[in-house]
Amino acid sequence: MTRTRTADAGSRRRRNQRVSVAAILVAAALAMAACSSGSGSDLQTPPTKPKPLTTSSTANPNLPASTASTQQKVLTAWLAAEEQIYAYADEPPAPLRADLVAGQTTTDLFPKLGDYYVDPALQSEGTFLLELKMQWLNGPTSYNFGKPSVTALSATSATVAFCTTDSGTTTAAGLPGPLTLDGGAGGSRGTSTLELVSGSWMIASGQSTGVTKC
């Protein structure tokens, strides 16, 4: 199965980066409507905790050797951001949907996103997670970040090239989720742009194209 996406914030195959605040509000409204339709927590069984495969990341020899330490900081930040998304995707949707109905916001539900992402990637990731839980989807049970590499670096910005794979989201019945929400096993090749914000590297934007394998 081949996926083609051209504006993803990270390594997965599903989100348009140029989302707006309005999109998040619409997503929240849909979630509230879905919660009132009679769906219950018994429709969702928490998935097995995702287990990332060992990732190899080393300094890019095409960049100055003096930047090796900074490259490692960039890669560490990128990996932490991606792992956080998978951790949130792994959470059962019922409690999150109930919190949405109670009036909580994306920031309330996914507070750690702000530690790793800035807009527009921050909005994109929040919208994706809301949509995932609105449709009662389990997150991938396994994922592999491959060998990400820093391909460009300046004092305040960096580009990370990657090719990653995961087992894909599934429904409560174990069927693949929608393709737009990472349904089914597959891979993604692309780049993420990180910015140095108050001393921390954070994902700001990116693009990717679906591939059958890395």
C-alpha positions as CSV (number, residue, x, y, z in Angstrom):
1,M,0.0,0.0,0.0
2,T,1.5,3.3,-1.0
3,R,0.7,6.6,0.6
4,T,1.4,10.1,-0.7
5,R,1.4,13.0,1.7
6,T,3.2,16.3,1.1
7,A,2.8,18.3,4.2
8,D,3.3,16.2,7.3
9,A,4.8,17.5,10.5
10,G,6.6,14.3,11.4
11,S,7.1,10.7,10.2
12,R,3.5,9.5,9.9
13,R,1.3,9.5,6.8
14,R,-1.8,11.4,7.6
15,R,-1.9,15.1,8.5
16,N,-2.0,18.2,6.4
17,Q,0.4,20.7,8.0
18,R,-1.6,23.8,7.1
19,V,-4.4,23.5,9.5
20,S,-6.1,26.3,11.4
21,V,-7.5,26.9,14.8
22,A,-10.9,26.5,13.2
23,A,-10.1,23.0,12.2
24,I,-9.3,22.1,15.8
25,L,-12.6,23.7,17.0
26,V,-14.5,21.7,14.4
27,A,-12.8,18.5,15.4
28,A,-13.7,19.1,19.1
29,A,-17.3,19.8,18.1
30,L,-17.5,16.6,16.2
31,A,-16.1,14.7,19.1
32,M,-18.7,16.1,21.4
33,A,-21.4,15.1,19.0
34,A,-20.0,11.6,18.7
35,C,-19.9,11.3,22.5
36,S,-23.6,11.9,22.7
37,S,-24.5,9.3,20.1
38,G,-24.4,6.4,22.6
39,S,-20.8,5.2,22.1
40,G,-19.3,3.7,25.2
41,S,-15.9,2.9,26.6
42,D,-16.7,-0.8,26.2
43,L,-16.2,-0.4,22.4
44,Q,-12.5,0.3,22.9
45,T,-9.8,-2.0,24.4
46,P,-6.5,-0.3,25.2
47,P,-3.9,-1.5,22.6
48,T,-0.6,-3.1,23.4
49,K,2.0,-0.6,24.4
50,P,3.9,0.4,21.2
51,K,7.5,-0.7,21.1
52,P,9.8,1.3,18.9
53,L,12.6,-0.6,17.2
54,T,16.2,0.3,17.8
55,T,17.0,3.5,16.0
56,S,20.5,4.4,14.7
57,S,21.3,8.0,14.4
58,T,24.8,9.4,13.8
59,A,26.3,12.7,12.8
60,N,26.1,13.5,9.1
61,P,29.7,13.4,7.7
62,N,28.7,15.9,5.0
63,L,28.3,18.6,7.7
64,P,31.2,20.2,9.6
65,A,32.6,17.9,12.2
66,S,32.3,20.7,14.7
67,T,28.5,20.4,14.5
68,A,28.3,16.8,15.6
69,S,27.2,17.7,19.1
70,T,24.4,20.0,17.9
71,Q,23.3,17.4,15.3
72,Q,22.9,14.9,18.2
73,K,20.8,17.4,20.1
74,V,18.6,17.9,17.1
75,L,18.1,14.2,16.5
76,T,17.4,13.6,20.2
77,A,14.7,16.3,20.1
78,W,13.2,14.9,16.9
79,L,13.0,11.3,18.3
80,A,11.4,12.5,21.6
81,A,8.8,14.4,19.7
82,E,7.9,11.4,17.5
83,E,7.8,9.1,20.5
84,Q,5.4,11.5,22.3
85,I,2.9,11.4,19.5
86,Y,2.9,7.6,19.5
87,A,2.5,7.6,23.3
88,Y,-0.6,9.9,23.0
89,A,-2.0,7.8,20.1
90,D,-1.7,4.7,22.4
91,E,-4.1,6.2,25.0
92,P,-7.7,4.8,25.0
93,P,-10.1,7.3,23.5
94,A,-13.0,7.0,25.9
95,P,-11.5,9.2,28.7
96,L,-10.2,11.8,26.2
97,R,-13.6,12.0,24.6
98,A,-15.2,12.5,28.0
99,D,-12.8,15.3,28.8
100,L,-13.6,17.0,25.5
101,V,-17.3,17.0,26.4
102,A,-16.4,18.4,29.8
103,G,-14.8,21.4,28.0
104,Q,-11.1,20.5,28.1
105,T,-8.9,21.7,25.2
106,T,-6.2,20.1,23.1
107,T,-3.6,21.7,25.4
108,D,-5.4,20.1,28.4
109,L,-5.6,16.7,26.7
110,F,-2.1,16.6,25.2
111,P,0.0,18.9,27.3
112,K,3.3,17.6,26.3
113,L,2.9,18.5,22.7
114,G,4.0,22.0,23.5
115,D,7.3,20.6,24.8
116,Y,8.3,19.3,21.3
117,Y,6.3,21.2,18.7
118,V,5.5,24.8,17.6
119,D,3.0,26.0,15.1
120,P,2.1,25.0,12.5
121,A,3.2,21.5,13.5
122,L,1.7,21.9,17.0
123,Q,-1.8,22.5,15.5
124,S,-1.4,19.7,13.0
125,E,-0.4,17.1,15.6
126,G,-3.2,18.2,18.0
127,T,-5.8,17.9,15.3
128,F,-4.6,14.5,14.3
129,L,-4.8,13.1,17.8
130,L,-8.3,14.5,18.3
131,E,-9.5,12.9,15.1
132,L,-7.8,9.6,16.0
133,K,-9.7,9.5,19.3
134,M,-13.0,10.7,17.9
135,Q,-13.0,7.6,15.6
136,W,-12.2,5.3,18.5
137,L,-8.9,4.3,16.9
138,N,-6.0,2.4,18.5
139,G,-2.5,3.7,17.8
140,P,0.1,1.6,16.1
141,T,1.5,-1.3,18.2
142,S,5.0,-1.0,16.7
143,Y,7.0,1.6,14.9
144,N,10.5,2.0,13.6
145,F,12.2,5.4,13.3
146,G,14.9,4.1,11.0
147,K,18.0,6.2,10.7
148,P,17.1,9.9,10.8
149,S,19.8,12.3,9.8
150,V,20.4,16.0,10.0
151,T,20.8,17.3,6.5
152,A,21.0,21.0,7.1
153,L,21.9,23.1,10.1
154,S,22.2,26.7,11.1
155,A,22.3,28.6,14.3
156,T,18.5,28.5,14.8
157,S,17.1,25.9,12.4
158,A,17.7,22.3,11.3
159,T,16.4,19.8,8.8
160,V,16.0,16.1,9.7
161,A,15.6,13.6,6.9
162,F,13.8,10.3,7.8
163,C,12.2,7.2,6.6
164,T,9.9,5.5,9.2
165,T,7.4,2.7,9.4
166,D,4.6,1.6,11.7
167,S,2.0,-1.0,12.0
168,G,-0.8,1.5,11.5
169,T,-3.9,2.5,13.5
170,T,-6.7,0.0,14.0
171,T,-10.4,0.0,15.0
172,A,-11.7,-1.6,18.1
173,A,-12.4,-4.7,16.0
174,G,-8.8,-4.8,14.9
175,L,-9.4,-3.6,11.4
176,P,-7.1,-0.9,9.8
177,G,-8.2,2.6,10.5
178,P,-8.8,5.2,7.7
179,L,-5.8,5.8,5.4
180,T,-5.9,9.5,6.4
181,L,-5.5,8.5,10.0
182,D,-2.6,6.1,9.5
183,G,-4.6,3.0,8.9
184,G,-2.7,-0.1,7.9
185,A,1.0,-0.8,8.0
186,G,3.2,1.4,5.9
187,G,6.1,3.9,5.7
188,S,6.9,7.5,5.1
189,R,9.9,9.3,3.8
190,G,10.4,13.0,4.2
191,T,11.9,15.9,6.2
192,S,11.1,17.8,9.4
193,T,12.2,21.4,10.0
194,L,13.2,22.1,13.6
195,E,13.6,25.5,15.2
196,L,15.7,26.5,18.2
197,V,13.2,28.0,20.6
198,S,14.4,29.3,24.0
199,G,17.3,26.9,23.9
200,S,15.3,23.8,22.8
201,W,15.0,22.2,19.4
202,M,11.3,21.9,18.4
203,I,9.5,20.6,15.3
204,A,7.9,23.4,13.3
205,S,6.9,21.9,10.0
206,G,7.7,19.2,7.5
207,Q,6.7,17.2,4.5
208,S,6.6,13.5,3.6
209,T,5.6,11.0,1.0
210,G,4.2,7.5,1.6
211,V,6.3,4.5,0.7
212,T,5.7,0.8,0.8
213,K,8.8,0.2,2.8
214,C,12.1,2.0,3.8
